[in-house]
Amino acid sequence: MEPMQSILDELGPLMPRHLSEAPTMVNLDGFGQFLQNLKNQGMHPYLMGDFPVEEGPVNMSKPPRKPYLVRK
């Protein structure tokens, strides 16, 4: 909390605010797919960094593998 408070103090010296609690984290599910859609449409969001593109919900099971035959 103290490092965030010092950053806020440096950014806005006109309106001194004191943090009473830590900010809540936001769920970023789907953000990687959003960035991929932007890239596919021709935009280049290079300042966003690398976010993985999710294939779907994490708890989904993988489809069963097809059997294959090995001949000698």
C-alpha positions as CSV (number, residue, x, y, z in Angstrom):
1,M,0.0,0.0,0.0
2,E,2.8,2.4,0.8
3,P,4.5,2.2,-2.6
4,M,1.1,2.9,-4.3
5,Q,0.4,5.8,-2.0
6,S,3.8,7.4,-2.9
7,I,3.1,7.0,-6.6
8,L,-0.4,8.6,-6.2
9,D,1.2,11.4,-4.2
10,E,3.7,12.1,-7.0
11,L,1.1,11.9,-9.8
12,G,-1.5,14.2,-8.3
13,P,-0.1,16.7,-5.8
14,L,-3.1,19.0,-6.3
15,M,-5.6,16.6,-4.8
16,P,-4.0,14.6,-2.0
17,R,-5.8,11.2,-1.6
18,H,-5.0,8.6,0.9
19,L,-5.7,4.9,0.1
20,S,-7.9,3.2,2.6
21,E,-7.8,-0.2,1.0
22,A,-6.0,-2.0,-1.9
23,P,-7.7,-1.8,-5.3
24,T,-9.6,-5.0,-6.3
25,M,-8.2,-7.0,-9.2
26,V,-10.2,-7.4,-12.4
27,N,-10.8,-10.7,-14.1
28,L,-8.9,-10.7,-17.4
29,D,-10.5,-13.8,-18.9
30,G,-11.0,-13.2,-22.7
31,F,-8.5,-10.3,-22.9
32,G,-6.0,-12.4,-24.9
33,Q,-8.7,-13.3,-27.4
34,F,-9.7,-9.6,-27.6
35,L,-6.1,-8.6,-28.4
36,Q,-5.9,-11.4,-31.0
37,N,-9.0,-10.1,-32.7
38,L,-7.4,-6.6,-32.8
39,K,-4.3,-8.1,-34.4
40,N,-6.4,-10.1,-36.9
41,Q,-8.2,-6.9,-37.9
42,G,-4.9,-5.1,-38.7
43,M,-4.1,-3.3,-35.5
44,H,-0.8,-3.7,-33.8
45,P,-1.3,-3.5,-30.0
46,Y,2.5,-3.9,-29.3
47,L,2.4,-2.1,-25.9
48,M,0.0,-4.6,-24.4
49,G,2.7,-7.4,-24.0
50,D,2.0,-11.0,-24.6
51,F,-1.3,-12.4,-23.3
52,P,-2.1,-16.0,-23.9
53,V,-5.2,-16.6,-26.1
54,E,-7.5,-18.9,-24.2
55,E,-9.0,-21.9,-26.0
56,G,-11.9,-22.0,-23.7
57,P,-12.7,-22.5,-20.0
58,V,-9.8,-24.0,-18.1
59,N,-11.8,-26.9,-16.7
60,M,-12.8,-28.3,-20.1
61,S,-11.5,-31.8,-20.8
62,K,-9.5,-32.5,-23.9
63,P,-11.2,-34.6,-26.6
64,P,-10.2,-38.3,-26.7
65,R,-7.3,-39.1,-28.9
66,K,-7.9,-41.2,-32.0
67,P,-6.3,-44.7,-31.9
68,Y,-3.6,-45.3,-34.5
69,L,-2.1,-48.5,-35.9
70,V,1.7,-49.1,-35.9
71,R,2.8,-51.5,-38.6
72,K,6.2,-53.3,-38.5
